[in-house]
């Protein structure tokens, strides 16, 4: 009798123990931790849960064009293809962002680089103090500038030094530089991601093509802004490239006129990034129907007493754009 009951009891104990461990680990995976809150190396490792998330930067303005601040999750409704979605990520305005500064150093940009450096400093000083940034310089080559061994920095002096690290020469690898910036954003700690291109828009030396960088930008859900610096001669300039990149990713292309400076435009982009709400949802999919590849998005905002409200966000997304997030970190 003893020989038959001990194995049975041990088997029951082992099953209960495994079940308890599984419940404990699933609870550990249910929350995210910031880098400063991660457990020490002696603790059990966190279990990463893969989720697919559509992230939408949303700017809300009133009839006078002023940003509407102070909204909460209850003010927003998100619809995909006409169906209401459950918002699983909400960040109020001025949420920190990961930004790549893509700076043209080709021959045609030589006379403009001093002003560009000043603009980068203006952008970084106007940004959220918790933003993380990096610089990619490009001409014949593409150079991801180091920041004392770190992937990102928030120091305006470091950013200015990175922009000045390369002299103006040679041809233009714009698409290759944008591709490098998008790849580097895979290391980002923020939910919001943006690239800012400072260039005259020409490209005459890249291995990548427009469709390559657009596909990567959509997969990473990165919004692209640009500051187009056009001269009188139009040599090697192609503002249409900048307009397309921004329009296709939900950003804005700026072309400073005589009354504007690059610095004022860069500060305006920084303000635009700060005056955004961040919404995210995991699309509900039917198991029997994969559905269309492209999905139309509609964000509605109800603010009683504020009159007519206008919402600026992406109009839709492709299935391939969904962000695979493993153990998302809090911003």
Steps between C-alpha positions, in 0.01 A plus 500: 500500500775744589680435173189587295388819681833687522549536123137608469540768771828620350334528160218710650752724678703550183187598302393753766850645519520547123158660496601744775817596314303557179250727679782696660686551174185604315446766767858622451436540130187708557677825574791689351792660674711798416877445472549654843254256657628177354590229751856419586689225322426261786123524452293289264504638142183667371294306248452696176153487348466576130218740414408666172422865549391777266632831637340830395641845578196728523492880501175669599439865406202733533343726237767765567781251431604483866600172659240351736684384810390317813301224332466153653441155358123544532503778240627271222339235282703302244337323207659255258300444181198644684530269802567641846832384648611464860780747577772314688765775494440863592761766565403863558651788311873562525586132523872445434606395152796326337631719217757446228650810337598418142734777377614549141874569462523477122684764297184701432437541875839659579386864541202396714665280765570775754131588510409131513715451810325794668164351405587164658589676824172696485306178449664315788457790745131530404432128544382299797793453742431123493530474121780283367676599178774402262662636182561337162725702264507413133666589168694236303495304824247449779633557851311420819673738740600360842390671822772392742414135439126550556228442242318824589563835665301797628798740507477786245879541501550133410248528217669814363837324515356202311361724224837674462695173490477468120590757236286574195618305198404249235164364401179423688388170657170624641311169486792308651518753787127478570525121496786517755298730723196273491712197589655687794153586631456128572706573813257773611350506849202723409168409341508812281764495228592764245765589246583856400679536167696818434586499131437647158335169409738375237610137474751380244701226671278278721478123474153507658196634319195697608281192536761341733511786750124555487433134582745512792355829628151352498606180675667700776211751512741791473375845407735691269537878498730694271657842469570564135779750437467608140738735322462722197667268252299187580813290444459147638176604672184291505239633745246248371687218675467676835130574449426137414691355795318727743156463349525121481601467868274766657761774541544848355752639251617855570672727250615816683440821310690825532302609805565168675822350624597137534510553874140620522382206289691246712347649816158471336557127436605455862177670610294283265652183647430620853141593420392147419310230680613142446236232453555132442278198447536132417271427202241230552537250216256239381656154490298405193583812299837671476326818381637772272866593498422872539282627784339842521536680832271759654561671834209694649534744788214640706574814703178669615518878500800529266306536175626336182795268556743382231711186534834448325629141479577224254216406267573129509757226517603179327511166680878497458525824701396351834767535760614176662579599856674258734454595866425871426689734727330793666605840371 
